[in-house]
Amino acid sequence: MSTAAILYLRRLPRLRSSLPLTNFTSSFYRLLSTAATTRSPPPNPHFAAVDYLIQSYGLPYDEALRASKRIQHLKSPDKPDAVLCFLRQTGISESDIRTAVSRDPRILVSHVEKNWRPNVVKLQEIGLSIEDISGIISRNPGLFQYNILPKIDFWMRALGSLENMSVLLKRGPTLINCSLEKVLVPNLSFLQKQCGLSVRQIVRLIKSASQLISLKPEAIKIKAKRAEELLGISCSSQMFVHALSTVAIVNESTIISRVDYLKSLGLSQEEVAIVICKVPMLLQRMEESLGRKMEFLMKEAGCGKIDVVHNPVLLCLSLEKRLIPRNLVRKLLKSKEFPVANKAFASFMQPSEKDFLEKFVIPYEHDIPGLGQAYADAYSGNTGSNK
């Protein structure tokens, strides 16, 4: 290294405090680049990028080292500096910038004027706040590597509201980045015209299995046919959207295995068919979980097989957070012979948390001291009832 370079490096602490961060970093890298022309490359080829990510974005060393591999082709920090400047001027929070860069450092080489600015302006035009956009950048930075204006216009027309659009943007870049003509237009047309799905159901599908909509048109048709034939659920059923998400998430062999497992729990072929038609999402649950819940319902809760067949959603509820603690409340009410305890088991399990407390806990705390605390303990797993 030249004498000038050595003297410069000795002055780094003082220069760093007096220069803006980006100017300091740029000068530092220009010096190292000059030195590198007369010396062999340093042992760690990612050194410059790693140091830049730490200094400019505050990434921990391990994250910076990992991220540097995606931008090691950069010759200077000019383009990343431009991205950082734009994000800060726009009002994107430092923590969201740091998270976005850590998740997808390729955003640092995306063009500000061609991609970042028009995308952000468009999102503001459809009604998103800077706070909303900051969160989207943090969760899905890959959205901003390209100009996505045509995709935003398409999805706004298809989904019809900002609320639905927000759901889409939170699911990741897949449904924004795939081809309009080859994938999105034919798939949305198929789901709406051939499968009869409403906008609301399509939004539900985006939440549960967005990957389905990004499949090639022939592949999504195969999935729809499998939902009808394998699960026995017609596209005219309100449960068809759940059947579609199930076949998108669970492969055919696993579905067959779980059907056989439900039979092993004592359900007949006809009963399994009824259960699946009512709650196809049940096939997304692990077999061990289904077995534990079935055992609890039969042995601890006193349910009969017919109760499960009529209310298969019980097998989708959390054993620790729903079935066990609410059954404890039911037992305590029954021990005091309150008429409300004679309601069907499902009546205790299906209400929201707020409704459950208002119907079965709060009105009886005076007559059963500690009822609320007992429920809270059971919910937190502080009793032996869920062991």
C-alpha angles and dihedrals in degrees: 000000000000123000090247091055093050092050090048093052091051089057093050099107092053094042092047092058094048101043129068110258095247093048091047092050095045092050091047093053094045089055093048090047091053091049091048092060091068098034135053117265116278117262093254109055091193095056097106094047092045093052091046093052091049095046100040103033104023095237117165113250096256093050092045092051091051093045094047091068089067094055102032090117091069115111096194140009093245098108096042089047090054091051092048092048092050094048093049093046090049091055100251108158120250092237092052091048091050092048092047093051091047092051097044116005090180088084086076091070095047114114114255098210098038099041119005101045099044092044094050093044090051093051089051091050092056090053109268117141124228088253090055092048091046090055092048091051089051095049100036111019091159089075091073100054091087139032103271100176096116091050093050091051091049095049094044089056092044098046098034101210144061090237092058091044090054089056090054095048091051093055095068140261099295098091091044098046102045121096118284097207099037101038120006101045096046094041095050090046091051094048093048102037103030101030096032096228118165124221088258091055092047089054088051089051090050089054096048106030113004090161089071093067092051093057121108111272093252091051094052090051090054090051091051091050090049091052090056099041102034099038097029094230118139121221087240090065121097086227093060092093089056090047089053093051090048095054089045092056103032123052122229098255091052091049091053090047092052092047088054090047092054088053090052088057089063104271120132124229090260093048092050089051091052092048093050093046090053097043113013089169086073088081089064090065122095117254094236090055092049091050094051092049093047091051092049093048093050101039107026104027097038094232121156125224090256090058090057093046091051093044107029090158085082087075090057095054123096113266095208100037101036119011101043101042095043092047088055090056090048091053093048091050089048092051088059091045096239109169091228088069089069092067116113115280091243090057088067095044105044105055121095117261092258093050092045092054092046094048105036111018116030097048092054104041092097092054095040107039111210094021093127092046092048090053092047091050092049091048090052092047094246095134132070093240096096098047 
